[in-house]
Every structure is written in C-alpha cells, then in structure tokens.
Amino acid sequence: MTLTEELRGLLPLRPAPVLTRPADALTARRLAESLGDGDPRLPRRTFSDLLVFRLDGAQRTAVVKHPRSRRAAASLAHECDAVRRLGQDDRLGRWRQLLPVVEEDRPDGPLPLVVESCLPGVGADAYLRHAPRQACRVAESALAAISALHRATGRTEDVTHRTAGWVEPRLDVLAREVRWCRRGEGARALAAVRGLLENELTGRRLLVGWTHGDFHPGNLLLTADRGTPSGVIDWAGAVPDGPALLDCHTFVLTLRHQLTGREFGAVVADVLRRARLRPADRRLLAGVRAVQPGPRAETAAALLTWLWHVAGNLEKSQRYARSHRWVADNVVAVLAEVPAPGGVPAVSGARPRPRGRTP
C-alpha cells in the first residue's frame, strides 16, 4: 500500500462540509438552473457519493439527487426502478403514499440527476435525537409500517433455494473490496459466515417479499407533531424477493447503534458474542413476528443483517473500504466473533489492522 493510500485510509468517511460546501453549492445551483425552476436549499453530500438537496420552486417542491460516481449512478438507477415498480403495485393500496415519486430522471450528460417528490416529515434519526424516550414507540410504528409492505407483497416459503442468492453476492463484495477478507483469517471468517448462514437458512420457512434493504431511522420520515410514519426513502437496496425479517432487524439494530453511540459492527458483534438478541430488541421483533425462536436463529438473522448492511455500504462508495477505522469497527469486529466449525473463532488473537480495497 502506498503512502497516499495509507493516509487516505485515515480520512473521515464524509468530507468536512467546510471543504466541500462551496463546490456542492455551485453544483446545486447549476442543477437547479438546468431544471428551470426553484432555488436549491443547502445541499448535503451523503455516504453514497450522492449530492442531495431540496428544490423550492414556484411550481413544485422536490428533492434533487446528483450522482458523483459510477457507483452512485448505478445505485440511483436501481432506486428509481424499485420506486416505480412499487408505485405501480396495486397490492400496496394506500401504503404507496409513503413512497416518493420519480418526477424526472436524467441519467446522462454532464449533470445527471433524479428529481423526486418531497415527502412530508422529519427523519426518524433527527426526531429521536430530540426525543430519545420515544424510541420504543417510534420503533413499533416503523416495524408495523414496513411489515405491512412485507405482508402485502410476501409469501412464506422454504428459503433453502434462496440462500445462495442472499449470501454469496454479498460475500463476494467483501472479498473484492476489503483486502483483509481475501486471504488468511479474513477469508476463513467469510467461509465461517457462509457455513453458519447456509446451515441456519436451509429448511427454514420465512416470509419473502419486497424488502427495503436499508431500513434504518435515517430512511424513515415521521410527522413532526405525532411522530408517526409519513414516508420511506432511499430504496437503492430494495429487492422484490428478499427476507422480510431483514428490514425489521436492520431497524432495531441500527436504532440501538444510534441510541448508544456504538458502531453498528459493535452492536452486531455483541449479539454474536452473547448468542442472542437483547431482550428489548427481541420484544420489538416479536411484536411483528420477525424473530425466529432459538439463539442460533437470532445469531444468523443478525449476521445476515450485518452482511447486507456492510456489503450495501461497500457498493455505495469506495470510501468505506478505504477507511481503516470503518473496516476495523464494522467488518473485522464482527468477523472476530463468528465461530468456525468446531466452535473456535475464525479470527484469533489480536485483531489485525485491515487494509482497504486495492485500486
């Protein structure tokens, strides 16, 4: 690894706003001018290489998304397709009111963009920062809302034949993007993940249907007065045949991550180490029948949730794999708790300092 790569791995995931805001504001202004209507609100750069801002115009209020990389463009294209398909699905009925509407899609040219309708409400993550005592009530409302999507589009089936599709592509992402996962202890740990998930999912009957794939508090909008769901955003990870319990586990585990300030990887590692969910989390998931009985099932569900989460992040932006801290806290920390055959952890001794993706 070159000195440049080493130093880049020490940079924060999101660039400092003081460094990026002038250029982002200029790009937002150019995008708004190309649309011919409205003034852009202060733009924000997301973790997925997207520039996102609200456009307030005489004719409409909308959200504009501009991809800054090929990965972001592919992610945005997938999101548009998912939102359109869900919006045309009559099984959802009034639930479709929680979906944004793609008003304009301009994927080509020097300033590609997508314009979506602006849904009402405030992000659940921001809401809970001001009202943390409402976490349980918000979680129950969120899980009920996403479970309605699962029930409307899903069916219970033996998922043995789906296991490879749910697991292998995401393990491939880790091996491709994170150098430490390609050989030695990292490769053995991924093999242990594969074996554990295959053993637990084989013969298991689960609800399979439209799955958001990244259902966390930041992607849920709430009414400012009552704190009830008013929108679900960022459908870039959505699939029509995913494990429904994934969305529920993602929300509960990321909620714990937000409330405790611990890394998401530390929250999942805790489940693996304890071989069970925390009682409060289990109660929330049991309320929507998203938890399977038995510690092995709980461990497998948390591990599958982690796998989709980290693989999704790695696909969104190269910055994740380049960040030594993110890889150590969210990849190595979890793999260090995965038992290999025989019950011995696949990662032994002191945790290595992982290296990011090879360019």
C-alpha positions in Angstrom: 0.0 0.0 0.0 1.4 3.4 -1.0 1.7 6.3 1.5 -1.1 8.1 -0.3 -3.4 5.1 0.2 -2.3 4.8 3.8 -3.1 8.5 4.5 -6.4 8.3 2.6 -7.5 5.5 4.9 -7.2 7.8 7.9 -9.6 10.4 6.4 -13.2 10.5 7.7 -15.9 8.8 5.7 -17.7 12.1 4.9 -15.6 15.0 3.8 -15.7 18.1 6.1 -18.5 20.4 5.0 -16.2 23.4 5.1 -14.1 21.8 2.4 -17.0 20.6 0.1 -19.8 23.0 0.7 -18.7 25.7 -1.8 -18.3 23.3 -4.7 -21.5 21.5 -3.7 -23.5 24.7 -3.6 -22.2 25.7 -7.0 -23.2 22.3 -8.4 -26.6 22.5 -6.8 -27.1 25.9 -8.4 -26.2 24.6 -11.8 -28.6 21.6 -11.4 -31.4 23.9 -10.3 -30.8 26.2 -13.3 -30.9 23.2 -15.7 -34.3 22.4 -14.3 -35.5 25.9 -14.9 -37.4 26.3 -11.6 -36.6 26.9 -8.0 -33.8 27.7 -5.5 -31.7 24.9 -4.0 -31.6 24.5 -0.3 -28.2 23.9 1.3 -27.0 20.6 -0.3 -25.7 17.7 1.6 -23.2 15.0 0.5 -24.3 11.6 1.5 -22.3 8.5 2.3 -23.2 7.1 -1.1 -21.5 9.7 -3.3 -24.8 11.5 -3.9 -25.4 15.2 -3.7 -28.9 15.7 -2.4 -30.8 19.0 -2.0 -34.3 20.3 -1.7 -35.6 22.5 -4.5 -38.2 25.1 -3.7 -39.8 26.4 -6.8 -43.0 28.3 -7.9 -44.4 25.1 -9.4 -43.1 22.4 -7.1 -41.1 21.4 -4.1 -38.9 18.4 -4.8 -35.7 16.5 -3.9 -32.9 16.5 -6.4 -30.2 13.8 -6.4 -27.0 14.1 -8.3 -24.6 11.1 -8.5 -20.9 11.8 -8.2 -19.6 8.4 -9.2 -20.4 5.4 -11.3 -21.4 3.5 -8.1 -23.8 6.3 -7.1 -25.3 6.4 -10.6 -25.9 2.7 -10.6 -27.4 2.9 -7.1 -29.7 5.7 -8.1 -30.8 3.9 -11.2 -31.8 0.9 -9.1 -33.6 3.1 -6.7 -35.7 4.7 -9.5 -36.6 1.3 -10.8 -37.7 0.0 -7.4 -39.8 3.1 -6.6 -41.5 2.9 -9.9 -42.3 -0.8 -9.6 -43.6 -0.3 -6.1 -45.7 2.7 -7.1 -47.4 0.6 -9.7 -48.1 -2.4 -7.4 -51.8 -2.3 -6.7 -51.3 -4.7 -3.8 -49.9 -1.9 -1.7 -53.0 0.3 -1.8 -52.7 3.4 0.4 -49.2 2.2 1.6 -47.9 3.8 -1.6 -48.4 7.2 0.0 -45.2 6.5 1.9 -43.2 6.3 -1.4 -41.5 9.1 -3.2 -42.5 9.6 -6.8 -39.8 9.9 -9.5 -40.8 13.1 -11.4 -37.7 13.3 -13.6 -34.8 11.0 -14.4 -31.9 12.4 -16.4 -29.2 9.7 -16.2 -26.9 11.0 -19.0 -25.0 14.2 -19.7 -22.5 16.3 -17.6 -25.1 16.8 -14.8 -27.1 13.6 -14.4 -29.9 13.9 -11.8 -33.1 12.4 -10.5 -36.0 14.6 -9.2 -38.3 13.0 -6.6 -41.4 14.3 -4.9 -40.7 15.8 -1.5 -42.4 13.7 1.2 -43.5 15.4 4.4 -42.0 14.8 7.8 -38.7 14.7 9.6 -36.1 11.9 9.6 -36.7 9.5 12.5 -33.0 9.7 13.4 -33.3 13.5 13.9 -36.6 13.1 15.7 -35.1 10.7 18.2 -32.1 12.9 18.8 -34.5 15.3 20.4 -36.9 12.8 21.8 -34.9 9.6 22.7 -37.6 8.5 25.2 -39.9 7.9 22.2 -37.6 5.3 20.7 -39.8 2.3 21.6 -43.0 3.9 20.3 -41.2 5.0 17.1 -39.7 1.6 16.6 -43.1 -0.1 17.0 -44.7 2.3 14.4 -41.8 1.8 12.0 -41.8 -2.0 12.2 -45.6 -2.0 11.8 -45.3 0.1 8.6 -42.6 -1.9 7.0 -44.3 -5.2 7.9 -47.4 -4.0 6.1 -45.3 -3.9 2.9 -43.9 -7.4 3.6 -47.4 -8.8 4.2 -48.9 -7.2 1.1 -46.1 -8.5 -1.3 -44.8 -11.5 0.5 -45.4 -15.2 0.9 -44.0 -17.7 3.4 -41.8 -20.4 1.8 -38.8 -22.7 2.3 -35.8 -20.4 1.6 -33.2 -23.1 1.0 -33.0 -22.3 -2.7 -32.7 -18.6 -2.0 -29.8 -18.8 0.5 -27.0 -18.7 -2.2 -28.6 -15.6 -3.8 -28.9 -13.8 -0.4 -25.4 -14.6 0.8 -22.9 -15.3 -2.0 -23.1 -11.9 -3.9 -22.5 -10.0 -0.6 -19.7 -12.2 0.5 -18.1 -11.5 -2.9 -18.4 -7.8 -2.3 -16.5 -8.1 1.0 -13.8 -10.2 -0.6 -13.5 -7.8 -3.6 -13.5 -4.6 -1.7 -11.7 -5.4 1.6 -8.2 -6.8 1.1 -8.0 -8.4 4.5 -11.0 -10.6 3.6 -9.3 -12.2 0.7 -6.9 -14.5 2.4 -5.8 -15.9 5.8 -8.0 -15.2 8.8 -10.3 -12.9 6.8 -11.0 -15.5 4.1 -11.6 -18.1 6.8 -14.0 -15.8 8.6 -16.0 -15.3 5.4 -16.2 -19.0 4.9 -17.5 -19.4 8.5 -20.2 -16.8 7.8 -21.2 -18.7 4.7 -21.4 -22.0 6.6 -23.3 -20.6 9.5 -25.9 -18.9 7.3 -26.3 -21.9 5.0 -26.8 -24.3 7.9 -29.3 -22.0 9.6 -31.3 -21.0 6.5 -31.5 -24.5 4.9 -35.0 -25.8 5.5 -36.1 -22.6 7.2 -39.5 -21.1 6.2 -39.5 -17.3 6.1 -41.6 -14.5 4.7 -40.2 -13.5 1.3 -41.3 -10.3 -0.5 -40.3 -6.7 -1.3 -37.5 -5.7 1.1 -36.2 -2.2 1.5 -32.7 -3.5 2.3 -31.6 -0.5 4.3 -34.5 0.3 6.6 -32.9 2.4 9.4 -34.2 5.6 11.2 -32.5 7.9 8.7 -34.6 6.4 5.9 -37.9 6.8 7.7 -39.8 10.1 7.8 -42.1 10.9 10.7 -44.8 13.6 11.2 -43.3 16.3 13.3 -46.3 16.5 15.6 -47.2 12.9 16.3 -44.1 11.0 15.2 -45.9 8.6 13.0 -44.5 7.3 9.7 -45.1 9.7 6.8 -42.5 8.4 4.3 -39.9 5.8 3.5 -36.9 6.9 1.4 -33.7 5.6 -0.2 -34.8 2.4 -2.0 -31.4 1.8 -3.6 -31.1 -1.6 -1.8 -34.6 -2.8 -2.4 -35.3 -6.2 -3.9 -38.7 -7.9 -4.7 -37.7 -11.3 -3.1 -35.7 -10.5 0.0 -36.0 -11.9 3.5 -38.7 -9.7 5.2 -37.1 -10.1 8.6 -34.1 -8.3 7.3 -35.8 -4.9 7.4 -37.0 -5.3 10.9 -33.6 -6.4 12.2 -31.9 -3.6 10.4 -34.1 -1.0 12.0 -33.8 -2.5 15.5 -30.0 -2.9 15.4 -29.4 0.5 13.8 -31.7 2.1 16.4 -29.5 0.6 19.1 -26.5 1.9 17.3 -28.0 5.4 17.3 -29.2 5.4 20.9 -26.0 4.0 22.4 -23.5 5.8 20.1 -21.7 2.4 19.4 -20.7 1.4 15.9 -23.1 -0.8 14.1 -20.5 -3.5 14.0 -20.1 -3.4 17.8 -23.9 -3.9 18.1 -23.9 -7.0 15.9 -20.7 -8.3 17.5 -22.5 -8.1 20.8 -25.3 -10.3 19.5 -22.8 -12.9 18.2 -20.9 -12.9 21.4 -24.0 -13.3 23.6 -25.5 -15.7 21.0 -28.8 -13.8 21.5 -30.5 -10.5 21.0 -31.0 -8.2 23.8 -34.4 -8.7 25.5 -35.8 -5.3 24.5 -34.8 -5.9 20.8 -36.3 -9.4 20.9 -39.6 -8.0 22.2 -39.8 -5.4 19.4 -39.2 -8.0 16.7 -41.6 -10.5 18.3 -44.3 -7.8 18.0 -44.2 -8.1 14.2 -43.2 -11.8 14.2 -39.8 -11.0 12.8 -37.8 -13.0 15.2 -37.2 -16.8 14.9 -37.0 -18.9 18.1 -33.7 -20.1 19.3 -30.3 -18.4 19.8 -28.8 -19.9 16.6 -31.7 -18.3 14.6 -31.2 -14.9 16.3 -27.4 -15.0 15.6 -28.0 -16.0 12.0 -30.5 -13.2 11.5 -28.2 -10.6 13.0 -25.3 -11.9 10.8 -27.4 -11.8 7.7 -28.5 -8.2 8.5 -24.9 -7.2 9.0 -23.8 -8.8 5.7 -26.4 -6.9 3.7 -25.6 -3.7 5.6 -21.8 -3.7 5.1 -22.0 -5.1 1.5 -24.5 -2.3 0.6 -22.2 0.3 2.0 -19.2 -1.0 0.2 -21.1 -0.9 -3.0 -22.2 2.6 -2.5 -18.8 4.2 -2.2 -15.1 3.3 -2.3 -14.6 5.4 0.8 -15.9 2.7 3.1 -13.2 0.1 2.1 -10.6 2.8 2.1 -11.3 3.8 5.7 -9.2 1.7 8.1 -11.4 2.6 11.0 -14.7 1.7 9.4 -13.3 -1.7 8.2 -11.9 -2.4 11.7 -15.0 -1.4 13.6 -17.7 -2.8 11.2 -16.1 -5.7 9.4 -13.2 -7.1 11.5 -15.0 -6.6 14.8 -17.9 -8.8 13.6 -15.9 -11.4 11.9 -13.8 -11.8 15.0 -17.0 -13.1 16.8 -18.0 -15.6 14.1 -17.3 -19.2 15.2 -15.7 -21.5 12.7 -16.6 -25.2 12.6 -15.7 -26.7 16.0 -16.7 -23.5 17.8 -13.3 -21.8 17.6 -13.5 -18.2 16.4 -12.3 -17.8 12.8 -10.2 -14.8 13.8 -7.9 -15.5 16.7 -5.5 -13.4 18.8 -5.0 -9.7 18.3 -7.2 -8.2 15.6 -5.2 -7.2 12.5 -5.1 -3.7 11.1 -7.1 -4.2 8.0 -6.3 -2.7 4.6 -8.8 -1.3 2.3 -9.6 -2.0 -1.3 -6.8 -2.4 -3.8 -7.3 0.1 -6.6 
